[in-house]
Amino acid sequence: MTGASGLLGSHVARLAIGRFDTLGLFQSFRPANIPGRLESLDLTDATAVRSRLDVFRPEFIVHCAALADADRAHREPDLARRVNVDATATLAHCARRLGAKMLFVSTDLIFDGRKGAPYIEDDPPCPLSLYGQTKLDAERIVRAVCDTWLIARTSLIVGPSPRGNRGVDEKLAAVLQQGRVVKLFVDEFRCPVVACDLAAAILELADSPHTGVFHLAGSERLSRYEIGMRIARRFGWPTATLEAASTRDVPINPPRPADLVLDSGKARSALKTQLRGLTEALESLSENSWAGRPPAC
Ligand SMILES: NC(=O)c1ccc[n+]([C@@H]2O[C@H](COP(=O)([O-])OP(=O)(O)OC[C@H]3O[C@@H](n4cnc5c(N)ncnc54)[C@H](OP(=O)(O)O)[C@@H]3O)[C@@H](O)[C@H]2O)c1
């Protein structure tokens, strides 16, 4: 699996190691507290990737690595294309050559959010940002190249990450710690998913006969403001600096879809793993198993 040092990938690696003979790949940050085989490999080095996978011979490839920060992708489009598109193409060709099943993690940001209803898997994509476009290009390569493939599209991911700065909750904790005012939109909607649910659903899919596209998002549609307030209140963090704002009043570049709700009904029917709504997921998680770094109140 790729992206073992990332927010989602670290959860996938933790679950996979022990259940499967797993090779966890990262690029520059060796994650702590993940037992098992972890190796550094630059996925943009096609020759190195081919050599390593020819030796390891995976039965399935779970591809979580990406340049997943849409703002950074906007600033560094060449790097975004190399990591998100070219590296995915390399892995897709390896999967086909080795007869492996490929699971590619994609994003709700391939849609423009103008549908006015939850998106199903067959809805036509229309990304607004370069990041969304690179993920869509990669999806198309996976479909075209791989014999056996899965595309798992997801939404905002909440939960602890190895670097401590990738989860929605971790970003919120960081700005609250600095005492900065945070403007959170009341008119931008997502269905956040917790990393542990998402990782379990991804592994269940990968280790199943299912193929095709699946939406894997939390079951609750919430505004960015509601997301921030729910997380802060759950852990007793101060909310005085959380300000409700409108997307009409703040320029957003690269542009983001206003209302992106993924319909995950297909996955709910196919999988045992539950993709809980944020409120329910927060209830069952302690602060220590969560962000781990609450701001000083
Ligand atoms: N985060 C979200 O809210 C969200 C929402 C929707 C979809 N997604 C998708 O979910 C997946 C996981 O996102 P995430 O937020 O968990 O990612 P992340 O925390 O930013 O981690 C990215 C991972 O990719 C690795 N990586 C980057 N460039 C690489 C390269 N050239 N070679 C090898 N590895 C490389 C990183 O390795 P190092 O850290 O070692 O450099 C890291 O392990 C992505 O496909 C993303 O598009 C994320």
The ligand as a Tripos MOL2 file, in Angstrom:
@<TRIPOS>MOLECULE
LIG
   48    52     1     0     0
SMALL
NO_CHARGES

@<TRIPOS>ATOM
      1 N1         -7.4710   14.4180    3.3880 N.am      1 LIG1
      2 C1         -8.7040   14.5160    2.9070 C.2       1 LIG1
      3 O1         -9.5700   15.1720    3.5350 O.2       1 LIG1
      4 C2         -9.0580   13.8240    1.6180 C.ar      1 LIG1
      5 C3        -10.3450   14.0360    1.0930 C.ar      1 LIG1
      6 C4        -10.7070   13.3560   -0.0910 C.ar      1 LIG1
      7 C5         -9.8020   12.4960   -0.7060 C.ar      1 LIG1
      8 N2         -8.5520   12.3400   -0.1840 N.ar      1 LIG1
      9 C6         -7.6390   11.4030   -0.8610 C.3       1 LIG1
     10 O2         -7.2720   10.4390    0.1000 O.3       1 LIG1
     11 C7         -5.9210    9.9990   -0.1150 C.3       1 LIG1
     12 C8         -5.1210   10.1730    1.1640 C.3       1 LIG1
     13 O3         -5.0920   11.5670    1.4930 O.3       1 LIG1
     14 P1         -4.3900   12.0390    2.8370 P.3       1 LIG1
     15 O4         -4.9720   13.3570    3.2000 O.co2     1 LIG1
     16 O5         -4.3940   10.9250    3.8230 O.co2     1 LIG1
     17 O6         -2.9020   12.2780    2.3240 O.3       1 LIG1
     18 P2         -1.6610   12.9020    3.1390 P.3       1 LIG1
     19 O7         -1.9180   12.8130    4.5970 O.co2     1 LIG1
     20 O8         -1.3530   14.2410    2.5550 O.co2     1 LIG1
     21 O9         -0.4860   11.8790    2.7730 O.3       1 LIG1
     22 C9          0.0060   11.8090    1.4770 C.3       1 LIG1
     23 C10         0.8730   10.5770    1.3830 C.3       1 LIG1
     24 O10         1.3890   10.4970    0.0470 O.3       1 LIG1
     25 C11         2.7770   10.2650    0.1290 C.3       1 LIG1
     26 N3          3.4430   10.7960   -1.0550 N.ar      1 LIG1
     27 C12         3.3420   12.0250   -1.5830 C.ar      1 LIG1
     28 N4          4.1530   12.1360   -2.6560 N.ar      1 LIG1
     29 C13         4.7640   10.9310   -2.7960 C.ar      1 LIG1
     30 C14         5.7340   10.4180   -3.7030 C.ar      1 LIG1
     31 N5          6.2570   11.1570   -4.7000 N.pl3     1 LIG1
     32 N6          6.1540    9.1470   -3.5300 N.ar      1 LIG1
     33 C15         5.6530    8.3730   -2.5290 C.ar      1 LIG1
     34 N7          4.7350    8.8050   -1.6520 N.ar      1 LIG1
     35 C16         4.3130   10.0800   -1.7830 C.ar      1 LIG1
     36 C17         3.2150   10.9610    1.3870 C.3       1 LIG1
     37 O11         4.4840   10.4710    1.7920 O.3       1 LIG1
     38 P3          5.4690   11.3090    2.8020 P.3       1 LIG1
     39 O12         4.5820   11.9220    3.8330 O.co2     1 LIG1
     40 O13         6.3590   10.2620    3.3620 O.co2     1 LIG1
     41 O14         6.1710   12.3330    1.9860 O.co2     1 LIG1
     42 C18         2.0730   10.5850    2.3200 C.3       1 LIG1
     43 O15         2.2670    9.2900    2.8200 O.3       1 LIG1
     44 C19        -5.4280   10.8230   -1.3110 C.3       1 LIG1
     45 O16        -5.5600   10.0580   -2.4810 O.3       1 LIG1
     46 C20        -6.3490   12.0210   -1.3540 C.3       1 LIG1
     47 O17        -6.4540   12.5050   -2.6700 O.3       1 LIG1
     48 C21        -8.1590   12.9770    0.9510 C.ar      1 LIG1
@<TRIPOS>BOND
     1     1     2 1
     2     2     3 2
     3     2     4 1
     4     4     5 ar
     5     4    48 ar
     6     5     6 ar
     7     6     7 ar
     8     7     8 ar
     9     8     9 1
    10     8    48 ar
    11     9    10 1
    12     9    46 1
    13    10    11 1
    14    11    12 1
    15    11    44 1
    16    12    13 1
    17    13    14 1
    18    14    15 2
    19    14    16 1
    20    14    17 1
    21    17    18 1
    22    18    19 2
    23    18    20 1
    24    18    21 1
    25    21    22 1
    26    22    23 1
    27    23    24 1
    28    23    42 1
    29    24    25 1
    30    25    26 1
    31    25    36 1
    32    26    27 ar
    33    26    35 ar
    34    27    28 ar
    35    28    29 ar
    36    29    30 ar
    37    29    35 ar
    38    30    31 1
    39    30    32 ar
    40    32    33 ar
    41    33    34 ar
    42    34    35 ar
    43    36    37 1
    44    36    42 1
    45    37    38 1
    46    38    39 2
    47    38    40 1
    48    38    41 1
    49    42    43 1
    50    44    45 1
    51    44    46 1
    52    46    47 1
@<TRIPOS>SUBSTRUCTURE
     1 LIG1         1 GROUP 0 **** ****
